[in-house]
Amino acid sequence: MTVIVADTSPINYLVPIGETGVLLQPYHRVVIPEDVLIELMDMGAPGEVREWARQPPAWVEIRKAPSGDAGLKDLDAARRLR
């Protein structure tokens, strides 16, 4: 099974046009880190994106990002704090 890890950008663009299912064509499961889910539910996100994030489809899996991965330290989690 192929899995993709998504950030906010593809979801922010696909939800408003009703095309999140396009992610299932090349992939069978989409993993979203908890920090991405929080960003999708931010009040600055479009309403339909916030609603999608509150009840993501069954093929979306929310996971906590591993804390020991040095490559993850510069991701946008800090952006929430602005």
MARBA-3410 file (N, C-alpha, C, O; in Angstrom, 1 decimal):
82
0.8,-1.2,0.0,0.0,0.0,0.0,0.9,1.2,0.0,1.9,1.3,0.7 ~ 0.6,2.2,-0.8,1.3,3.5,-0.9,0.6,4.5,0.0,-0.6,4.6,0.1 ~ 1.5,5.2,0.8,1.0,6.2,1.7,1.6,7.5,1.4,2.8,7.6,1.0 ~ 0.9,8.6,1.5,1.5,9.9,1.3,1.3,10.7,2.6,0.3,10.6,3.3 ~ 2.3,11.5,2.9,2.2,12.4,4.1,1.9,13.8,3.5,2.7,14.3,2.7
0.8,14.4,3.9,0.4,15.7,3.3,0.6,16.9,4.3,0.4,16.7,5.5 ~ 0.9,18.0,3.7,1.0,19.2,4.5,-0.3,20.0,4.2,-1.2,19.4,3.5 ~ -0.4,21.2,4.6,-1.7,22.0,4.4,-2.0,22.4,3.0,-3.1,22.4,2.6 ~ -0.9,22.6,2.2,-1.2,23.2,0.8,-2.1,22.4,-0.1,-3.1,22.9,-0.5 ~ -1.8,21.1,-0.3,-2.8,20.4,-1.2,-4.2,20.3,-0.7,-5.1,20.4,-1.4
-4.3,20.2,0.6,-5.7,20.1,1.2,-6.4,21.5,1.1,-7.6,21.6,0.8 ~ -5.6,22.6,1.4,-6.2,23.9,1.3,-6.7,24.2,-0.1,-7.7,24.9,-0.3 ~ -6.1,23.6,-1.2,-6.5,23.9,-2.5,-7.5,22.9,-3.0,-8.4,23.2,-3.8 ~ -7.5,21.6,-2.6,-8.4,20.6,-3.0,-9.8,20.6,-2.4,-10.8,20.3,-3.0 ~ -9.8,21.0,-1.1,-11.1,21.0,-0.4,-12.1,22.0,-1.0,-13.2,21.6,-1.3
-11.7,23.2,-1.3,-12.7,24.2,-1.9,-13.2,23.8,-3.2,-14.3,24.2,-3.6 ~ -12.5,23.0,-4.0,-13.0,22.6,-5.3,-13.5,21.2,-5.3,-13.9,20.6,-6.3 ~ -13.6,20.6,-4.1,-14.3,19.3,-3.9,-13.5,18.2,-4.5,-14.1,17.2,-5.0 ~ -12.2,18.3,-4.6,-11.4,17.3,-5.2,-10.3,16.6,-4.3,-9.3,16.1,-4.8 ~ -10.6,16.5,-3.0,-9.6,15.8,-2.2,-9.5,14.3,-2.6,-8.4,13.7,-2.3
-10.5,13.7,-3.2,-10.4,12.3,-3.6,-9.3,12.1,-4.6,-8.9,10.9,-4.8 ~ -8.8,13.1,-5.3,-7.8,13.0,-6.3,-6.5,12.4,-5.6,-5.7,11.7,-6.2 ~ -6.4,12.6,-4.3,-5.2,12.1,-3.6,-5.3,10.5,-3.5,-4.2,9.9,-3.4 ~ -6.5,10.0,-3.6,-6.6,8.5,-3.6,-6.2,7.8,-4.9,-6.0,6.6,-4.9 ~ -6.2,8.6,-6.0,-5.8,8.0,-7.3,-4.4,7.4,-7.2,-4.2,6.2,-7.6
-3.4,8.2,-6.9,-2.1,7.6,-6.8,-1.7,6.9,-5.5,-0.8,6.1,-5.4 ~ -2.5,7.3,-4.4,-2.2,6.8,-3.1,-3.4,6.1,-2.5,-4.5,6.3,-2.9 ~ -3.2,5.3,-1.5,-4.3,4.6,-0.9,-4.6,5.1,0.5,-5.7,4.9,1.1 ~ -3.7,5.8,1.1,-3.9,6.4,2.4,-3.1,7.7,2.5,-2.0,7.8,1.9 ~ -3.7,8.7,3.2,-3.0,10.0,3.4,-2.8,10.2,4.9,-3.7,10.1,5.7
-1.6,10.4,5.2,-1.2,10.7,6.6,-1.0,12.2,6.8,-0.4,12.8,6.0 ~ -1.7,12.7,7.8,-1.6,14.1,8.1,-1.0,14.2,9.6,-1.6,13.7,10.5 ~ 0.1,14.9,9.7,0.6,15.2,11.1,-0.3,16.0,11.9,-1.1,16.8,11.3 ~ -0.4,15.8,13.2,-1.2,16.5,14.1,-1.1,18.1,13.9,-2.1,18.8,13.9 ~ 0.1,18.5,13.7,0.4,20.0,13.5,-0.3,20.5,12.3,-0.8,21.6,12.2
-0.3,19.7,11.2,-1.0,20.1,10.0,-2.5,20.2,10.2,-3.2,21.1,9.8 ~ -3.1,19.2,10.9,-4.5,19.2,11.3,-4.8,20.5,12.1,-5.9,21.1,11.8 ~ -4.0,20.8,13.0,-4.3,22.0,13.8,-4.2,23.3,12.9,-5.1,24.2,13.1 ~ -3.3,23.3,12.0,-3.2,24.4,11.1,-4.5,24.5,10.2,-4.9,25.6,9.8 ~ -5.0,23.3,9.7,-6.2,23.3,8.9,-7.4,23.8,9.6,-8.3,24.2,9.0
-7.4,23.7,11.0,-8.5,24.1,11.8,-8.4,25.5,12.3,-9.3,26.0,13.0 ~ -7.3,26.2,12.0,-7.0,27.5,12.4,-8.1,28.4,11.9,-8.6,28.2,10.8 ~ -8.5,29.5,12.6,-9.5,30.4,12.2,-9.2,31.1,10.9,-10.1,31.7,10.3 ~ -7.9,31.2,10.6,-7.5,31.8,9.3,-7.7,31.0,8.1,-7.6,31.5,7.0 ~ -8.0,29.7,8.3,-8.2,28.8,7.2,-9.6,29.0,6.7,-10.5,29.4,7.4
-9.9,28.7,5.4,-11.2,28.8,4.8,-12.2,27.9,5.6,-11.8,26.8,6.1 ~ -13.4,28.3,5.7,-14.4,27.6,6.5,-14.6,26.2,6.1,-14.7,25.3,6.9 ~ -14.6,25.9,4.8,-14.8,24.5,4.3,-13.6,23.7,4.6,-13.7,22.5,4.8 ~ -12.4,24.3,4.7,-11.2,23.5,5.1,-11.3,23.2,6.6,-10.9,22.1,7.0 ~ -11.7,24.1,7.4,-11.8,23.9,8.8,-12.9,22.7,9.0,-12.6,21.9,9.9
-14.0,22.8,8.3,-15.0,21.7,8.5,-14.5,20.4,8.0,-14.7,19.4,8.7 ~ -13.7,20.3,6.9,-13.1,19.1,6.4,-12.2,18.5,7.5,-12.2,17.3,7.7 ~ -11.4,19.4,8.1,-10.4,19.0,9.1,-11.1,18.4,10.4,-10.6,17.6,11.1 ~ -12.3,19.0,10.7,-13.0,18.5,11.9,-13.5,17.1,11.7,-13.6,16.3,12.6 ~ -13.8,16.7,10.4,-14.3,15.3,10.1,-13.6,14.9,8.8,-14.3,14.8,7.8
-12.3,14.6,8.9,-11.6,14.1,7.7,-12.2,12.8,7.2,-12.7,12.0,8.0 ~ -12.0,12.5,6.0,-12.5,11.2,5.4,-11.8,10.0,6.1,-10.7,10.2,6.7 ~ -12.3,8.8,6.0,-11.8,7.6,6.6,-10.4,7.3,6.1,-9.6,6.6,6.8 ~ -10.1,7.7,4.9,-8.8,7.4,4.3,-7.6,8.3,4.8,-6.5,8.1,4.4 ~ -8.0,9.2,5.7,-7.0,10.1,6.2,-6.6,9.6,7.6,-7.5,9.3,8.4
-5.3,9.5,7.9,-4.8,9.1,9.2,-4.1,10.2,9.8,-3.1,10.8,9.2 ~ -4.4,10.6,11.0,-3.7,11.7,11.8,-2.7,11.0,12.6,-3.0,10.1,13.4 ~ -1.4,11.5,12.5,-0.3,10.9,13.3,0.5,12.1,14.0,0.5,13.2,13.4 ~ 1.0,11.8,15.1,2.0,12.7,15.7,3.3,12.5,15.0,3.8,11.4,14.8 ~ 3.9,13.6,14.6,5.2,13.6,14.0,6.3,13.1,15.0,6.2,13.5,16.1
7.2,12.3,14.5,8.3,11.9,15.4,9.1,13.1,15.9,9.5,13.9,15.2 ~ 9.3,13.2,17.2,10.0,14.3,17.8,11.5,14.3,17.6,12.1,15.4,17.7 ~ 12.1,13.2,17.4,13.5,13.1,17.3,14.1,13.3,15.9,15.3,13.3,15.7 ~ 13.2,13.6,14.9,13.7,13.8,13.6,14.2,15.2,13.3,13.4,16.2,13.3 ~ 15.5,15.4,13.2,16.1,16.8,13.0,15.5,17.5,11.8,15.5,18.7,11.7
15.1,16.7,10.7,14.6,17.3,9.5,13.2,17.9,9.7,12.8,18.7,8.9 ~ 12.5,17.6,10.8,11.2,18.2,11.1,11.3,19.5,11.9,10.2,20.1,12.0 ~ 12.4,19.9,12.4,12.5,21.0,13.3,12.1,22.3,12.7,11.7,23.2,13.5 ~ 12.2,22.5,11.4,11.9,23.7,10.8,10.5,23.8,10.1,10.2,24.7,9.4 ~ 9.7,22.8,10.4,8.3,22.8,9.8,7.5,23.9,10.5,7.9,24.5,11.4
6.3,24.1,10.0,5.5,25.3,10.3,4.8,25.2,11.7,3.9,26.0,11.9 ~ 5.1,24.3,12.6,4.4,24.3,13.9,4.5,25.6,14.6,3.5,26.0,15.2 ~ 5.6,26.3,14.4,5.7,27.6,15.1,4.8,28.7,14.5,4.5,29.7,15.2 ~ 4.4,28.5,13.3,3.5,29.5,12.6,2.2,29.7,13.4,1.6,30.8,13.4 ~ 1.7,28.6,14.0,0.5,28.7,14.8,0.6,29.7,15.9,-0.4,30.3,16.4
1.8,29.9,16.4,2.0,30.8,17.6,2.0,32.3,17.3,2.0,33.1,18.2 ~ 2.0,32.6,16.0,2.0,34.0,15.6,0.7,34.7,15.9,0.6,35.9,15.7
END
